[in-house]
Amino acid sequence: MTDVTPRLRSVEVLTVDHDGRRFLALRDPAGYTPAVLLLPLDLLEVVSLLDGEHTLVDIQAAIMRHTGELVYQADLEALVATLDEHGFMESTRFEEHRAAVDRGFLDAATRPATHAGGAYPGEAEELRRTMEAFFAPPAGPGPIEWRDSSSPRVTAVIAPHIDFHRGGPAYAWAYHDLAERSDADLFVVLGTCHAGMRDPFALTRKGYETPLGTLPVDVDFVEALAGRARQDCFGSELAHRAEHSIEFQAVFLRHLFGARREIAIVPVLTSFAQEALAAGSRADADPRVGRFLDALLETVAASGRRVGFIAGADLAHVGPRFGDGEPVSPPALAALDREDRALLRAVEAGDAEGFFEAVARDGDRRRICGLSPIYTLLRALGGAKGRLRHYGQWPDPQGVVTFASVVF
């Protein structure tokens, strides 16, 4: 293997604490491997050199220069073999696995409930009990009153996409108002694509399975939208397979409306705002963004349906797990609260450009992972005002995630 230049796939490399020790954790956001692989922290430099440009001899020499220690070639070969076995290396073995997984998804009539039995219960009755508990005070907003309301209609919500066990009641603050005050029978659900995509938007015609039944897609709406957008809206459809940001919203919608009202969804994964930040450009600098947004509004107007919007979006991701040098202290948590709430004021004002510019001013230092779906929702709403219903933090010093529920 002396002339081989092994390449690690595009995966997340995080630091985590386990049994009192710090490890590197490798995780595949695209979901081709469910494994989270823990490696000793001192392998960080070795892993960083698995870039497809360095041979094993190059890596040995680099480690020797930096540390004065000899890493045996057999140990490097064993590490690469372990990474490949678990699906983390670019290799023939992985390409064959990916092709089989992709084929299975594209051939399926529906999109499987990928995270059922893991991120949330896979059995229907247990899931119903879990979902109902999220609404219970004091963490939740209280039970839903299923009655006609004279209050202003809810046209859109921003809900989290954090794991249910960490943010379930926060979802309930958004969906409580949606259940009581929305008459929509079609929901455009906007999600973050954590793995990134080559296209700014990805549609699918596949209904979203849940343990409570499949949530259908309005295929006619999807086809009309794709035609008006004048771009390939299905080129990144595979991103729907393992992405949770829409799946979690589908579970809530099915739980709320499954036995009460026939609804359908239009699932839209988004991935363009971080790319625009990296290029130092406007959020809609890619002409495909504006074309899609125009097409979305035209399709809503032509559909004759009562349409609501949902953005599945978290906010900040800070701490060593996400690449910062120091654990997040209580004063830093308080500062994060202030910064997030200042950002949310632009969201409440319905100001899409102000929201994007507020994130751009500090170079997205807090890693706002809901940037694309929130921007899309605000543009679609055309300046409609919202109300912050809940703000939350998952305060792990090694990796803090923040999230909010906003109702429009």
C-alpha positions in Angstrom: 0.0 0.0 0.0 3.0 2.3 -0.1 1.8 4.1 -3.3 -1.9 4.3 -2.2 -3.3 7.7 -1.3 -6.3 6.8 0.9 -9.2 9.3 1.2 -11.6 9.7 4.1 -15.1 10.4 2.9 -16.8 13.7 3.7 -17.9 12.9 7.2 -18.2 14.7 10.5 -15.1 14.5 12.7 -16.0 15.6 16.2 -14.5 15.4 19.7 -16.5 13.6 22.4 -16.0 12.5 26.0 -16.5 8.8 26.8 -15.7 7.1 30.0 -13.7 10.0 31.2 -11.5 10.2 28.0 -11.6 12.4 25.0 -12.0 10.7 21.6 -12.4 11.6 17.9 -15.9 10.6 16.8 -16.5 10.0 13.1 -20.2 10.2 11.9 -21.7 10.1 8.5 -24.3 12.8 8.1 -25.4 11.2 4.8 -26.4 8.1 6.7 -24.7 5.5 4.5 -23.2 4.0 7.7 -25.1 4.1 11.0 -21.9 3.6 13.0 -20.3 6.3 15.1 -16.6 5.3 15.2 -14.5 6.4 18.2 -10.8 6.9 17.7 -8.0 8.0 20.1 -7.6 11.7 20.0 -3.9 11.4 19.1 -5.0 10.1 15.7 -6.4 13.5 14.7 -3.3 14.4 12.5 -3.3 11.0 10.9 -7.0 11.3 10.0 -6.5 14.8 8.7 -3.9 13.4 6.2 -6.3 10.8 4.8 -7.1 13.3 2.1 -6.4 11.4 -1.1 -3.1 13.3 -1.6 -0.8 11.6 0.9 0.5 8.0 0.7 1.1 6.1 3.9 4.8 6.8 3.6 4.0 10.5 3.3 1.8 10.3 6.5 4.6 8.4 8.3 7.1 11.2 7.4 4.7 14.0 8.4 4.0 12.5 11.8 7.8 12.0 12.3 8.4 15.6 11.5 5.8 16.9 13.8 6.1 14.5 16.8 9.4 12.7 16.4 7.5 9.4 16.6 7.4 6.6 14.1 4.0 5.3 13.2 4.3 1.8 11.7 2.9 1.2 8.2 1.1 -1.9 9.4 -0.7 0.3 12.0 -1.7 2.8 9.3 -2.9 0.0 7.1 -5.0 -1.4 9.9 -6.5 2.0 10.6 -7.5 2.5 7.0 -8.9 -1.0 6.8 -11.1 -0.4 10.0 -12.3 2.9 8.5 -13.1 1.3 5.2 -14.9 -1.6 7.0 -17.2 0.9 8.7 -17.9 2.9 5.5 -15.8 6.0 6.2 -13.3 5.7 3.3 -13.7 6.4 -0.4 -13.2 3.0 -1.9 -14.6 0.4 -4.3 -16.2 -1.3 -1.3 -18.0 1.8 -0.2 -19.0 2.8 -3.8 -20.7 -0.6 -4.2 -22.5 -0.2 -0.8 -23.6 3.4 -1.7 -24.9 2.3 -5.1 -27.0 -0.5 -3.5 -28.4 1.9 -0.9 -29.2 4.6 -3.5 -30.9 2.0 -5.7 -33.1 0.8 -2.9 -34.2 4.3 -2.1 -34.9 5.4 -5.6 -36.9 2.2 -6.3 -39.0 2.5 -3.2 -42.5 3.9 -3.5 -42.2 5.8 -0.2 -39.4 7.3 1.9 -38.8 5.0 4.9 -39.0 6.3 8.5 -35.2 6.2 8.8 -34.9 7.3 12.4 -37.9 5.4 13.8 -36.8 3.1 16.7 -33.8 5.3 17.3 -34.5 9.0 17.5 -38.1 8.3 18.4 -40.2 5.2 19.2 -40.9 2.9 16.3 -44.1 1.5 17.8 -47.3 3.6 17.2 -48.8 3.6 20.7 -45.5 4.4 22.4 -44.9 7.2 19.9 -48.3 8.7 20.5 -47.7 8.7 24.3 -44.2 10.3 23.7 -45.7 13.0 21.5 -48.5 13.8 23.9 -46.1 14.2 26.8 -44.2 16.9 24.9 -47.3 19.2 25.2 -47.5 18.8 29.0 -46.7 21.9 31.2 -44.4 23.3 32.5 -42.0 22.5 29.6 -44.8 22.2 27.0 -47.6 24.7 26.1 -50.5 22.5 27.4 -53.0 20.4 25.6 -54.4 21.3 22.2 -58.0 22.6 22.2 -59.5 21.2 19.0 -62.1 23.8 18.2 -62.8 26.5 15.7 -60.9 29.6 16.8 -61.5 33.3 15.9 -57.9 34.0 16.5 -55.7 35.0 13.5 -54.8 32.0 11.3 -51.4 30.5 11.6 -49.7 30.5 8.1 -46.3 29.2 9.0 -44.1 28.0 11.9 -40.4 27.5 12.5 -39.9 24.3 14.6 -36.6 22.7 15.7 -35.1 19.6 14.2 -33.1 18.7 17.2 -33.6 15.1 18.5 -36.9 14.7 20.3 -35.4 13.6 23.6 -33.5 16.9 23.7 -36.1 19.3 22.3 -39.5 17.6 22.2 -41.4 20.3 24.2 -39.9 23.0 21.9 -41.6 21.4 18.9 -44.9 21.4 20.9 -44.8 25.2 21.2 -44.8 25.5 17.4 -47.2 22.7 16.7 -49.7 23.7 19.4 -50.5 26.9 17.6 -50.4 25.2 14.2 -53.0 22.6 15.3 -55.3 25.1 16.9 -55.2 27.9 14.3 -54.2 26.5 10.9 -56.7 25.3 8.3 -54.0 24.2 5.8 -54.5 21.0 4.0 -51.0 21.1 2.4 -47.8 21.9 4.1 -44.6 22.9 2.4 -41.9 21.5 4.7 -38.5 23.1 4.4 -35.5 21.2 5.9 -31.8 21.6 6.3 -29.6 19.2 4.4 -26.9 18.5 7.0 -24.8 16.6 4.5 -24.9 19.4 1.9 -26.1 19.1 -1.7 -24.9 20.2 -5.1 -28.3 21.8 -5.7 -29.9 24.5 -3.6 -33.2 22.6 -3.4 -34.2 19.0 -3.6 -37.7 17.7 -4.0 -39.1 14.2 -3.8 -42.4 12.6 -4.9 -42.1 9.9 -2.2 -44.5 10.0 0.8 -42.9 10.1 4.2 -43.5 6.9 6.2 -44.0 7.3 10.0 -45.0 4.7 12.6 -48.4 6.4 12.6 -48.9 5.9 8.8 -47.5 7.5 5.6 -47.8 11.2 5.1 -48.5 11.6 1.4 -46.9 14.1 -1.0 -49.0 16.3 -3.3 -47.2 15.0 -6.4 -49.2 17.4 -8.7 -47.9 20.3 -6.7 -44.3 18.9 -6.7 -44.4 18.4 -10.5 -45.8 21.9 -11.1 -43.2 23.5 -8.9 -40.3 21.6 -10.5 -41.6 22.7 -14.0 -41.8 26.3 -13.0 -38.4 26.4 -11.3 -36.5 25.8 -14.5 -33.8 23.7 -12.8 -33.2 20.1 -11.8 -35.2 19.8 -8.6 -34.6 16.0 -8.3 -30.9 15.9 -8.9 -30.2 15.8 -5.1 -33.3 13.7 -4.2 -31.1 11.1 -2.5 -30.5 13.6 0.3 -34.0 12.9 1.5 -33.1 9.3 2.4 -31.4 9.8 5.7 -32.0 13.5 6.5 -34.0 14.0 9.7 -35.0 17.7 9.5 -38.1 16.9 7.5 -38.8 13.5 8.9 -39.3 14.9 12.4 -41.8 17.4 11.1 -43.6 14.6 9.3 -44.0 12.7 12.5 -45.5 15.7 14.3 -47.9 16.4 11.4 -49.0 12.8 11.2 -49.6 12.7 15.0 -51.6 15.9 15.0 -53.7 15.5 11.9 -53.7 11.9 11.0 -57.1 11.1 12.4 -58.6 14.6 12.0 -57.9 16.0 8.6 -56.5 14.7 5.3 -53.3 16.6 4.7 -50.3 16.3 2.3 -46.8 17.7 2.2 -44.3 19.1 -0.2 -40.9 18.1 1.2 -38.1 20.6 0.2 -34.5 20.1 1.4 -32.4 23.3 1.2 -28.7 23.9 1.0 -27.5 27.3 -0.3 -27.1 29.9 2.4 -23.9 28.6 4.0 -22.5 28.2 0.5 -23.3 31.9 -0.2 -21.7 32.9 3.1 -18.5 31.0 2.2 -18.4 32.8 -1.2 -19.1 36.2 0.5 -22.2 36.7 -1.6 -25.9 37.3 -1.1 -28.1 34.4 -0.1 -29.9 34.5 -3.5 -26.7 35.1 -5.6 -27.2 31.7 -7.2 -30.0 32.4 -9.8 -31.6 29.0 -9.0 -32.6 30.3 -5.6 -34.7 33.2 -6.9 -36.2 31.0 -9.6 -37.3 28.4 -7.1 -38.7 31.0 -4.7 -40.7 32.6 -7.5 -41.9 29.2 -8.7 -43.0 28.2 -5.2 -45.2 31.3 -4.8 -46.7 30.8 -8.3 -47.4 27.2 -7.6 -49.1 28.0 -4.2 -51.3 30.6 -5.9 -52.2 28.2 -8.7 -52.8 25.2 -6.5 -56.2 26.2 -5.1 -55.1 24.6 -1.8 -54.8 26.0 1.7 -51.0 26.0 2.1 -49.0 26.4 5.2 -45.2 26.5 5.6 -43.0 24.7 8.1 -39.2 25.2 8.5 -37.4 22.5 10.4 -34.5 24.5 11.7 -32.1 24.6 14.6 -29.9 27.6 15.5 -26.4 27.7 17.0 -23.9 24.8 17.3 -21.0 25.7 19.5 -18.4 24.0 21.6 -15.5 21.5 21.0 -17.8 19.0 19.4 -18.4 21.5 16.6 -14.8 22.7 16.2 -14.4 25.3 19.0 -11.4 25.3 21.2 -13.0 25.6 24.7 -16.1 24.1 26.4 -19.1 26.4 26.6 -19.1 28.2 30.0 -22.3 29.5 31.8 -21.4 33.1 30.8 -20.9 32.0 27.2 -24.4 30.3 27.4 -25.9 33.6 28.5 -24.1 35.5 25.7 -25.4 32.9 23.2 -28.9 33.5 24.5 -28.6 37.2 23.8 -27.1 36.8 20.4 -29.7 34.2 19.3 -32.5 36.4 20.5 -31.1 39.4 18.6 -31.0 37.2 15.5 -34.6 36.0 16.1 -35.8 39.6 16.1 -35.1 39.8 12.4 -37.0 36.5 12.0 -40.0 37.9 14.0 -39.9 41.0 11.7 -40.1 38.7 8.6 -36.9 40.2 7.4 -35.1 37.5 5.3 -32.2 39.7 4.2 -31.7 41.1 7.7 -31.7 37.6 9.1 -29.0 36.5 6.6 -26.9 39.6 7.1 -27.0 39.2 10.8 -25.5 35.7 10.4 -23.0 36.9 7.8 -21.7 39.8 10.1 -19.8 37.4 12.3 -19.0 34.8 9.6 -21.6 32.4 11.0 -19.5 32.0 14.1 -22.3 30.2 15.8 -23.0 27.8 12.9 -26.7 28.5 12.4 -27.7 25.2 10.7 -31.3 26.4 9.9 -30.0 29.3 7.8 -31.3 28.0 4.4 -34.8 26.8 5.4 -35.5 29.9 7.6 -34.4 32.3 4.8 -36.6 30.4 2.3 -39.6 30.5 4.7 -39.1 34.3 5.3 -38.9 35.0 1.6 -42.0 32.9 0.9 -43.9 34.8 3.5 -43.1 38.1 2.0 -42.4 40.0 5.2 -45.1 38.5 7.4 -44.5 39.1 11.1 -43.9 36.2 13.5 -43.9 35.7 17.2 -41.2 33.8 19.2 -43.0 31.2 21.3 -40.1 29.3 22.7 -36.3 29.5 22.8 -34.2 26.6 24.1 -30.6 25.4 24.6 -29.2 21.9 25.0 -26.4 23.0 27.3 -23.8 20.3 26.9 -20.5 22.2 27.5 -18.9 20.1 24.8 -21.5 20.8 22.2 -24.4 23.3 22.8 -27.3 23.4 20.3 -29.9 26.1 20.4 -33.4 26.2 18.8 -36.6 28.2 18.7 -40.3 27.9 17.8 -41.7 30.9 15.9 -45.3 31.2 14.8 -46.4 33.4 11.9 
